[in-house]
Amino acid sequence: MSSAGILIIGNEILSGKVQDENLPYLLPQLRELGVSVERVHVLPDDVELIGTEVRSFSKAFTYVLTTGGVGPTHDDVTMEGVARAVDRQLTPHPTMEELLRKALKGREPNTSQLKMCLVPEGADLIQTADLWFPLVVIENIYVFPGIPHLLRKKFEGVRERFKGQRFFLRQVFMSCMESDIAQELQDVLDEFPGLMLGSYPQLTDDGYHTLLTLESHDADYVNRAVDSLLARVPQSQLIRVE
């Protein structure tokens, strides 16, 4: 099964100055592709910590996605952290410099702008239409920008690289509280140990009190689990099945 770990990088996220918008976008996108996101960490702009976490994630998961810290200022240190993680030198990339100079339309880049052309040695560049700054990929690590609309454009350009096994999802809506059917849920899990079963109380007036989600990579398995669940729960409390 394909897995992913996501590292959200930036002091501004941890301090509450900026609300992260990238994780709510990435999670359903990866899920749709059949990639299970198993861990998410939010990190400060600290080279050593970024290096340690990227290295750990790279060993643990099929894919590592980092967001943020790739700009021209002093606190943009993600590339340096990734270089440490893979034990590579941070070096100027001639293609990056060429793209930068084209974007500047003849103006000479300053030191801060040239900093954005430093990438871990051996990294691959994936260009995105309408954006001069390419996506940097090294080994199984994808270094995304933190600006949400840029991240989304770049993800759309590489989404087919994230290959997983499709999830099949069924939903059961109940009028009872989840505590009323907790034992029935456990019984279903005992019968179907490979099932991903979620139970979510609904506290607003949306016509149901509990949403049950049943997921599996096997459509027949999840359908049989749904049948087992429906045979156990009170039919008078069942609202609908999707």
C-alpha positions, 0 to 999 in steps of 0.5 A, a space after each residue: 500500500 502506498 503511504 505518505 507523510 506530510 511536513 508543513 514547514 513555517 514559523 508562521 503556521 506554528 505561531 498562528 500568524 498564518 492558517 495552513 490551507 495546504 493540508 485540507 487540500 492535499 489530504 483528499 487529493 492523496 486519498 483519491 489517488 489511493 495514497 494513505 497519509 499516515 503522518 503529518 508534522 508541523 515544523 519550524 524553520 529549523 534546518 536541523 529539525 527539517 533534515 531529521 524529520 525529512 530523513 525519518 519520513 523518507 524511510 517510513 513512507 512511500 512519498 514525502 511532501 514538504 510545504 513551505 520554506 522555499 522562498 528568497 528570505 532568511 527563514 526559507 531553509 527547507 531546501 537546506 534541510 532536505 539536502 541534509 536529509 539526503 546527505 547531498 550538497 546544496 548547489 546552484 542548478 543551471 536550469 533554475 537560474 535560466 528559468 529565473 533569468 527568463 522570469 526577470 526579463 533581462 534584470 540581473 537576479 540579486 543574491 536572494 533570488 539566486 538563493 531560490 536556485 539552490 537545490 540538493 545535488 542530483 534533484 529533478 526539476 518538474 516544470 509547471 505551466 505559467 510558473 517559473 519556479 519548478 517543483 523540486 524532487 529528490 528520491 521520494 521527497 517532493 518539495 512544494 511551495 507554501 503559497 496555496 495556489 502555487 502548491 495546487 498548480 504544482 500538485 496538479 502537474 504531478 498528481 499522476 506520480 502518486 500511485 496507490 490502490 483505490 479506496 472504496 468508501 460506504 457511508 451509513 447514517 444513523 439517528 442513534 448516538 454512536 454509544 448506542 451501537 458501539 458494541 455492534 461496531 466492535 462486532 463488525 470489526 471483529 468479523 472484518 479486521 481489515 476494515 477501516 471503520 469510522 464513527 463520527 457524531 453529528 451535533 448539528 441538525 443535519 437529520 442524523 446523529 451518527 455517520 459511519 464510514 466503512 473503507 477498504 481497498 477491496 470493494 466486495 470486502 467493504 460491501 460485505 462489511 456494510 451488510 454485516 453492520 446493517 444486520 446488527 444495528 436497529 433498523 428503526 435508527 437507520 436513515 440511509 446508506 450511501 
